[in-house]
Every structure is written in structure tokens, then in C-alpha cells.
Amino acid sequence: MTAFFLCLKFFSIFGKIQKTELKDTSKIVLLILLVLLGCTKKTGLDTNTISSADSLPIYLSLANEDTIPFKFKQSYNQKALNIILAQKNDSINKVNLFKVANRFYNMSDWKSYLSTTKLILDRSQKSRDSVHVAKAYTYLGDYYVSQSVSDSAFMYYYSAEKTYLKIKDQLNLAKTFLSKANLQYNEGDFFESEITVFKTLSILKKEKNVNELLYESYNLLGVLYNEREEYKKALEFQNNALKILQDKSIASEFQYKAASLNNIGFIYMNMGNYTEAKSYFEDGLSQKNLFHDRASLYAILLDNLGYSKFKLNDSTQLPDLFYRSLQIRDSLDLFSGVVSSKIHLSEYYAFNKDTAKALELSKQALTLSRTTAKFVNTLEALKQTAIVDPKNASVYSREYIKLNDKMLKEERKMGEKFSRIEYETNEIKDQNSNLQEKNKTLVYVFSICTLLGLFFYVYKTQQAKNRELLFKQQQQIANEDIYNLMISQQNEIELTRIREKKNVAQELHDGVLGRMFGIRISLDSLDKLDEEEAASKRKKYLAELKNIEQDIREISHDLNREKSELINNFIAILNKLFENQINTYNSKLITNFDPNIKWELISNIVKINLYRIIQEGLQNCNKYANADFIKVEMKNQNEVLVLTIEDDGIGFNTKRTKNGIGLHNIEYRAKECKGTVAIKSVKGEGTKLTVKIPIIPNTYLHNNDI
């Protein structure tokens, strides 16, 4: 739509607004917005400039505007649909889709209405949104009603009914009942329609602010009882409907009052009370804006008023009333109404002895009625034609009887079809329920089998772990036995060395010291000798001192070697452990030992526990840390032996993770040495184990040192 066209459109619409004095200011605002968006140098409301969610309300409003041509409304609604389809499938999205569907319905764009509704149903089913699934079912039912496909309409209404029952939505259930009752009435299934209306009323009487639905229910009951010729009950329900219309909240443009007045007048007309009927029809025609709001109802009232006057031999406004009604119905393509108007005109001209005109009109009505799906119209036309064409009355009568039988069979068939749809739908649901139960049973059986399999798997895995743990425990015991044996051997060596040291001490005391004492005495005696003799003896004594010096050096070297071997036995065992670690695992091992640690002063119990703590710490790093490097460090801090084992692994939450057997053993061994254990770990930043043990001197060795 160009900017020039939009501007012209605005001024033409604005002129209409002035003439009709619209009270709805929102329409004026919308039209002004349309002009502001359209009367620019840029192109107006198109997909290039307005494609975001902000434009959605504008498109929806334009699609619902009666003053805009059909093709533009359709285009705006399609643009709104395109925006909604690009949005997330949530409840708001489905609400907007229903708005689009409503606008296609109001435009009578049935193809777009059907595709949009099916899209809503599909999205609602995928998201398991029962509320919108049920609403989509009702929309599909409305579509098939508009297309006169009664069985499909009934099926969808019934599906909606079952869904609303399931989710306990009473108000929407009542609306669905009412739609189904109208469908049953239109198909001649009056008995089932009546039952369905009473189901509706039983729900509505418990609800609030449902006067419009109550009106429709009472009105339909009045129509049903009129069809069954129970006129007293029909009037009762129609009067109940009129009373409800005292509620001013019901929109006047629906012209419910005029409809009820027409229905009451029609009941009186069927009762033969044409005078009373005439007054109701006249009252109905006097309702404000009737022709503008509901032209079809206006035409019905004109036709009924004319027929009442005809029956009362009141020729005023006749046949103008019939022709005015016929003209309106023909312009609206209301074929059933056109047939009815022509039948009444035929009766009028037959009464006035204009047989040719009467026959012409009745045949026109008959021909037109045969193109419609309403057998009632054809029956009425056949009946009138037989009256005005007595020569061929038998032909028309036979066709009448045949068609009447067919209509009864069709009505019975349709009632049976509705019942069959209900039965088959329930059967399908029962089958689905049975399948669901079977599926549940299969799921339960499969779950039990899976749990049993999982149980046996866990059981076997636990057994394997227990065997592995038992093996490790046995290995640890064996390692401890080996180490204890090594320690005991070391102790034997130490005892031997101690004995040797005693012997050396004795040797020094009894041998070296005695020889040195003798040389010292001899050196003292040199003062008494002359220089030549003293020099000779001095050389002899110096040579002896050198021998003593050499003996002392050898003894000293032996003692140092013994001490080093004693220290290096524990270090050698640790180095063997570290060598196995490096050869077995990929992580880099870094060791650092304080040279100031006097291992000879540390008790064997401490050494054994330190070895096991280091072994367990390395094992934990290998099993759990997934580390790239491991650092083992030992140093002496104020006579406290500090062991740290640090890694750069995955770490763990020390507050949440319970101590395992390994950590428990480390704490136990540290406690046995009167030490403490501290663990610092952060997820992703590694773990640091710190063990502090006071240095307990090896009293056996200490007390036996010289």
C-alpha cells in the first residue's frame, strides 16, 4: 500500500467516522497511526520497516479493522502470523496464534483459519499444553461447522469435551457442550441436543458472570421445544432468556433481544396466535441498529411479520415486507432464507388468485432448495408447489414422502454417527489407556530387570574391589614385614656396629692411648740425653707417632662409614619407593630432603610410619589427583619433622568429602608418632598434605654413642 493510497484511505474513513459517530476512540487512534506510518517518504507498514515483535499489536489491530479492504487485512494478519512463528513456543505465543486464527475466521478465510488452528494444536500437543489443546479442538469443531461437515465437527467438540473434563475446566466445558448442542440441533438430533444443553446449564448455574452463555442455553432450549411442539415449555425458556438480557454487560450489537422476540413470535405463530406473534415481530424490528448489527435477523423479522399479517388478512405493507426480506437475504447469500421468502410470496399470490406468479415463485424456491443441504427447505417448497400446481400434485407428493423418509433416515443416521463417534473415541481412548498400562508394565519390568542387573553389577564390582583391597592389605602387610625385617637387620647391624665401636674404644684406650703414653714418657727422657743420641731416638718416636696417627685415622674412617650406612639404609628404602613411582606413573616426581635432618637420631617407629605415610600419599595422588607433578619434601623446623606431599591435580572439597581408608591411616600413623595432619585442597588447584612429627631421638643409639 503506497503512502498516497494510505492518505486517501484515511480521509475517506475519517469521513465515515464523522457520519457514523464512532464512539470507539481506539479505532481513530489506530487510523491516525496508520497515516503517520504510511504518509512518509519511506514505505509504510511493510515487512522491511516493521518486522519486530513491537509491530505485532499493530498488525493484529489492522487485521481486525472492518474499514480496511479484505486483501490488506489478510496481509496484515499473515505478517502477524510470521512474527509469531519466529517466537518461542510458549503460552503467550499460542494466545497470539489464537488471535490470528480468530481474525481469519472473521474474514471467512477458512483455509488460513484451518492451517493456523492445526499449527496451534500441533504446538500445544508437543508442549503438552492441555488447555490450548482443548481450545484448538473447539476451533477445529467451529471450522467444520462452517463447512457443514458435521461428523468431523462433532468429533473435535467431543475431543475438547474430554480434555476439559480431564483438566477440570468447567467454564470451557460448558461452552463446548453448548457448541455441541447447537450442532446436534442443526442436524435434527433434538433429543441429544436437549440433554447436552441441560448439561451446560448444570455447570453454568455454579459459575459467575456467565449470563451470555445462560442466554444462549435458554434460547436453544426454547427453539428445541418449539420444534417438538411443546409450546408452553418453549415460551418459558424464551422468557427466561429475555430476563437474562436485563444484564447490561451483554453487548447490544449481538441483538439478542431482537432474536428472542423473533423466537417468541415464531412460537406464537406456530400456535396459530398470529396477533400475538405480530406484536413480538414488530417489537423486534423496533430494536435500535438492528439492520446495521444483524441484517440477517432483520430480514427474518420482516418475513415473519409479513407472514403474520398475511395470516391475519392484513394486507398493509404486503407484499413489500416479503420482497424487502427477500432482497436482504439474496444480497447476503442466505439461500435458506431466500427459499422461505419465495414460499411465503407464493402463498400470498396464490391467496390473491395469481396462480402463475405463485407457481413461478414456488418452483424457484424448489429449484434453489435442491441446491442446499437443508431437506426442510425442499420439503416446504414441494408442499407449496403441490398446492399451487394441483395437476402435478401427486408427483410432488411422492417426492415429498420420499424426501421426508430420507430426511428422517439422515437425522437418525447422524444421531447414530454422533453416538458412534463418541463410542469409537472412547474405544480409542480405552485402547490408548490399555496400551499405556501395558507400556507402564513393560517399563516396570524393564526397570526391575535393570535394577537387578545394576545390583548384580555393583555387587560383583564391590566383590572385585574387596578382593583388590584385601590384596593391597596383604601386600601392605607383606611390605611391612619386609620393612620390619630390614629394620631388624638394620638394628642387628647397629648392635654389631655398637659392639665394634666398643671394641674400637677399648682398642683406642688400651692400645693407642697406651702407646701414646709410652712415647710421651720416652720423649720426656730425651732431655737427659746428649744431642746426637736424642736426635736418633726422636726420629724413632716420630715414626711411632705417625703409625699411631694412621691407626687413629683408620678407626675414624670406619666409624664415619658405619654412621653413613646406618643413615643411608632408610634413605635407600625411600629412594626405592620413589624409583618405583617414577617408573610406574606418568606424573613427574620431585623430592627434596633437608640435609640437616639427623636420621640417626630418629626412632625406627617414626621412620616406619613416615615411609607408610609417603607410600599412602603417593598412592592417593596416583588414584585420584590426575596430577602432572607431585612434590615430596621433608625438612627440620625447630626439631619438628615436616613432611609435605603436594600435587597440581583436580583437588576435592575437604568439607564434603569424607575421609577414606587411606587418609584415615595417615592420620592414625601421624597420631602414633604424636604428630598432626593438615590437608589443604581446592577443586582444580591441587592438594597439599602436611604432616608434622616431633623428632623423637633413637634412645638406644643415643645412649650407646661414645
Salt bridges, closest charged atoms under 4 A:
ASP122 OD2 - LYS126 NZ 3.37
ASP129 OD2 - LYS94 NZ 3.90
ASP129 OD2 - HIS132 ND1 2.50
ASP151 OD2 - LYS417 NZ 3.73
GLU161 OE1 - LYS180 NZ 2.64
GLU194 OE1 - ARG228 NH1 2.01
GLU230 OE2 - ARG228 NH2 3.27
GLU236 OE1 - LYS233 NZ 3.93
ASP293 OD1 - HIS292 ND1 3.36
ASP303 OD2 - ARG329 NH1 3.63
ASP303 OD2 - HIS344 ND1 2.79
ASP314 OD2 - LYS278 NZ 3.44
GLU399 OE2 - ARG370 NH2 2.71
GLU422 OE2 - LYS180 NZ 3.62
GLU424 OE2 - ARG420 NE 3.89
GLU468 OE2 - LYS472 NZ 3.42
GLU480 OE2 - ARG612 NE 3.84
GLU480 OE2 - ARG669 NH2 2.77
ASP510 OD1 - HIS509 ND1 3.01
ASP524 OD2 - ARG520 NH1 3.98
GLU544 OE2 - ARG515 NH2 2.85
GLU549 OE2 - ARG553 NH2 2.92
ASP551 OD2 - ARG515 NH1 3.02
ASP558 OD1 - ARG561 NH2 2.41
GLU562 OE2 - ARG497 NH1 3.42
GLU565 OE1 - ARG497 NH2 3.48
GLU600 OE2 - LYS563 NZ 3.91
ASP705 OD1 - LYS501 NZ 3.33
